[in-house]
Amino acid sequence: MNMMNCNGYAVRIDYSDEDGLFVGKIVGIKDVVGFHGASVSELRAAFEEAVSDYLETCAKLGRAPQKPTRAT
């Protein structure tokens, strides 16, 4: 299985036929971080932006970002 990764975070990717979009969600953390894109390249860019935004938001709130858990 191929995974999309950024800064140690991985995603679950679904496709919404109704919206014509790929929909991603970071997995392995309790915080909900989602994003979408109409193509793989848009999805990749949205994922990287979502990770960056998540890390910046955690810093602004003064709390450590959650680290992904590894499924065994």
ROSE-4610 file (N, C-alpha, C; in Angstrom, 1 decimal, always signed):
// ROSE-4610
residu = [M/M/M/N/N/N/M/M/M/M/M/M/N/N/N/C/C/C/N/N/N/G/G/G/Y/Y/Y/A/A/A/V/V/V/R/R/R/I/I/I/D/D/D/Y/Y/Y/S/S/S/D/D/D/E/E/E/D/D/D/G/G/G/L/L/L/F/F/F/V/V/V/G/G/G/K/K/K/I/I/I/V/V/V/G/G/G/I/I/I/K/K/K/D/D/D/V/V/V/V/V/V/G/G/G/F/F/F/H/H/H/G/G/G/A/A/A/S/S/S/V/V/V/S/S/S/E/E/E/L/L/L/R/R/R/A/A/A/A/A/A/F/F/F/E/E/E/E/E/E/A/A/A/V/V/V/S/S/S/D/D/D/Y/Y/Y/L/L/L/E/E/E/T/T/T/C/C/C/A/A/A/K/K/K/L/L/L/G/G/G/R/R/R/A/A/A/P/P/P/Q/Q/Q/K/K/K/P/P/P/T/T/T/R/R/R/A/A/A/T/T/T]
num = [1/1/1/2/2/2/3/3/3/4/4/4/5/5/5/6/6/6/7/7/7/8/8/8/9/9/9/10/10/10/11/11/11/12/12/12/13/13/13/14/14/14/15/15/15/16/16/16/17/17/17/18/18/18/19/19/19/20/20/20/21/21/21/22/22/22/23/23/23/24/24/24/25/25/25/26/26/26/27/27/27/28/28/28/29/29/29/30/30/30/31/31/31/32/32/32/33/33/33/34/34/34/35/35/35/36/36/36/37/37/37/38/38/38/39/39/39/40/40/40/41/41/41/42/42/42/43/43/43/44/44/44/45/45/45/46/46/46/47/47/47/48/48/48/49/49/49/50/50/50/51/51/51/52/52/52/53/53/53/54/54/54/55/55/55/56/56/56/57/57/57/58/58/58/59/59/59/60/60/60/61/61/61/62/62/62/63/63/63/64/64/64/65/65/65/66/66/66/67/67/67/68/68/68/69/69/69/70/70/70/71/71/71/72/72/72]
x = [+0.8/+0.0/+0.9/+0.6/+1.3/+0.6/+1.4/+0.9/+1.4/+0.6/+1.0/+1.5/+2.7/+3.2/+3.8/+3.7/+4.3/+4.6/+5.9/+6.4/+6.0/+5.9/+5.6/+4.1/+3.3/+1.8/+1.4/+0.4/-0.1/-1.6/-2.1/-3.6/-4.4/-5.7/-6.6/-7.3/-7.4/-7.9/-9.1/-10.2/-11.4/-11.8/-12.7/-13.1/-14.6/-15.0/-16.4/-16.9/-17.7/-18.2/-19.2/-19.9/-20.9/-20.2/-19.1/-18.3/-17.2/-16.9/-15.8/-14.4/-14.2/-13.0/-12.4/-11.1/-10.5/-10.5/-10.8/-11.0/-10.0/-9.1/-8.1/-8.3/-7.9/-7.9/-6.6/-6.0/-4.8/-5.2/-4.5/-4.8/-3.7/-4.1/-3.2/-3.1/-4.0/-4.1/-5.6/-5.9/-7.2/-7.8/-6.9/-7.4/-7.9/-8.9/-9.4/-8.8/-8.1/-7.4/-7.8/-8.6/-9.1/-8.7/-8.8/-8.5/-9.0/-9.0/-9.5/-8.8/-9.0/-8.4/-9.0/-9.1/-9.7/-8.7/-7.4/-6.4/-5.4/-4.6/-3.6/-2.6/-2.2/-1.3/-2.0/-3.3/-4.0/-4.2/-4.4/-4.6/-3.2/-2.1/-0.8/-0.6/-0.8/-0.6/-1.5/-2.8/-3.7/-3.3/-2.8/-2.3/-1.1/-0.1/+1.0/+0.6/-0.3/-0.9/-1.6/-2.4/-3.1/-2.1/-1.1/-0.1/+0.6/+1.0/+1.6/+0.6/-0.6/-1.6/-1.8/-1.9/-2.1/-0.9/+0.3/+1.5/+1.5/+1.2/+1.1/+0.0/-1.1/-2.2/-1.9/-1.3/-0.8/+0.2/+1.1/+2.1/+1.4/+0.4/-0.3/-1.1/-1.6/-2.4/-1.5/-0.2/+0.8/+0.7/+0.4/+0.3/+1.1/+1.6/+2.3/+1.4/+1.8/+0.9/+1.0/-0.1/-0.2/+0.7/+1.4/+2.2/+1.4/+1.5/+0.8/+1.2/+0.2/+0.5/+0.7/+1.5/+1.8/+0.9/+0.2/-0.6/+0.3/+0.1/+0.9/+0.2]
y = [-1.2/+0.0/+1.2/+2.2/+3.4/+4.4/+5.2/+6.2/+7.6/+8.6/+9.9/+10.4/+10.9/+11.3/+12.7/+13.4/+14.8/+15.0/+15.3/+15.5/+14.4/+13.2/+12.1/+11.8/+12.6/+12.4/+11.7/+10.8/+10.0/+10.3/+9.9/+10.2/+9.0/+9.1/+8.2/+9.0/+8.5/+9.2/+8.4/+9.2/+8.7/+9.5/+9.1/+9.8/+10.1/+11.3/+11.7/+11.9/+10.9/+11.0/+12.2/+12.4/+13.5/+14.9/+15.1/+16.3/+16.3/+15.1/+15.0/+15.4/+15.0/+15.4/+14.2/+14.2/+13.3/+14.0/+13.3/+13.8/+13.1/+13.9/+13.3/+13.6/+12.8/+13.0/+12.5/+13.2/+12.7/+11.6/+10.5/+9.4/+9.3/+8.6/+8.4/+9.4/+10.5/+11.5/+11.7/+12.2/+12.5/+13.8/+14.7/+16.0/+15.7/+16.4/+16.2/+17.2/+16.7/+17.5/+16.9/+17.7/+17.2/+18.2/+17.7/+18.5/+17.8/+18.5/+17.9/+18.5/+17.8/+18.3/+17.5/+18.1/+17.5/+16.6/+16.7/+15.8/+15.4/+14.5/+14.0/+15.2/+16.0/+17.1/+18.1/+18.4/+19.3/+18.7/+17.4/+16.8/+16.8/+16.6/+16.6/+18.0/+19.1/+20.5/+20.8/+20.3/+20.6/+19.9/+18.7/+17.9/+18.6/+19.0/+19.7/+21.0/+21.7/+23.0/+22.7/+21.6/+21.2/+20.8/+20.1/+19.8/+21.1/+21.9/+23.2/+24.0/+24.1/+24.9/+24.3/+22.9/+22.2/+22.5/+22.4/+22.7/+24.2/+25.1/+26.5/+26.8/+26.2/+26.4/+25.8/+24.7/+24.1/+25.1/+25.6/+26.6/+27.8/+28.4/+29.5/+29.3/+28.0/+27.7/+27.3/+27.2/+26.8/+25.4/+24.5/+23.1/+22.3/+21.1/+20.3/+19.6/+19.5/+18.8/+17.3/+16.7/+15.2/+14.5/+13.5/+12.7/+11.5/+11.1/+9.9/+8.6/+7.8/+6.5/+5.5/+4.6/+3.6/+2.4/+2.0/+0.8/-0.4/-1.5/-2.7/-3.8]
z = [+0.0/+0.0/+0.0/-0.9/-0.9/+0.0/+0.8/+1.7/+1.3/+1.5/+1.4/+2.7/+2.9/+4.1/+4.1/+5.2/+5.3/+6.8/+7.1/+8.4/+9.4/+9.0/+9.8/+9.9/+9.3/+9.3/+8.0/+8.2/+7.0/+6.9/+5.8/+5.5/+5.1/+5.3/+4.7/+3.6/+2.4/+1.3/+0.7/+0.6/+0.0/-1.2/-2.0/-3.2/-3.1/-3.2/-3.2/-4.6/-5.1/-6.5/-6.6/-5.5/-5.5/-5.7/-5.1/-5.2/-6.2/-6.7/-7.7/-7.1/-5.8/-5.1/-4.3/-4.2/-3.3/-1.9/-0.9/+0.5/+1.4/+2.1/+2.9/+4.4/+5.3/+6.7/+7.3/+8.2/+8.8/+9.8/+9.8/+10.6/+11.7/+12.8/+13.9/+15.0/+14.8/+15.9/+16.2/+17.4/+17.8/+17.2/+17.0/+16.4/+14.9/+14.5/+13.2/+12.2/+11.2/+10.2/+8.9/+8.1/+6.8/+5.7/+4.5/+3.3/+2.1/+0.9/-0.3/-1.5/-2.6/-3.9/-5.1/-6.2/-7.4/-8.1/-7.8/-8.5/-7.4/-7.7/-6.8/-6.4/-7.4/-7.1/-6.2/-6.4/-5.5/-4.1/-4.1/-2.8/-2.0/-2.7/-2.0/-1.5/-2.3/-1.8/-0.6/-0.7/+0.4/+1.7/+1.5/+2.7/+3.3/+2.5/+3.1/+3.8/+3.2/+3.8/+5.1/+5.1/+6.3/+7.5/+7.2/+8.2/+8.7/+7.8/+8.2/+9.1/+8.7/+9.4/+10.8/+10.9/+12.1/+13.1/+12.6/+13.4/+13.9/+13.0/+13.4/+14.4/+14.2/+15.2/+16.5/+16.6/+17.9/+18.6/+17.8/+18.3/+18.9/+18.1/+18.6/+19.9/+20.0/+21.2/+22.4/+22.1/+23.2/+23.6/+22.7/+23.0/+21.9/+22.3/+21.4/+20.5/+19.2/+18.2/+18.6/+18.3/+18.5/+17.5/+18.0/+17.1/+16.7/+15.4/+14.9/+15.6/+15.9/+16.4/+15.3/+15.5/+14.5/+14.7/+13.6/+13.7/+13.5/+14.2/+14.1/+13.5]
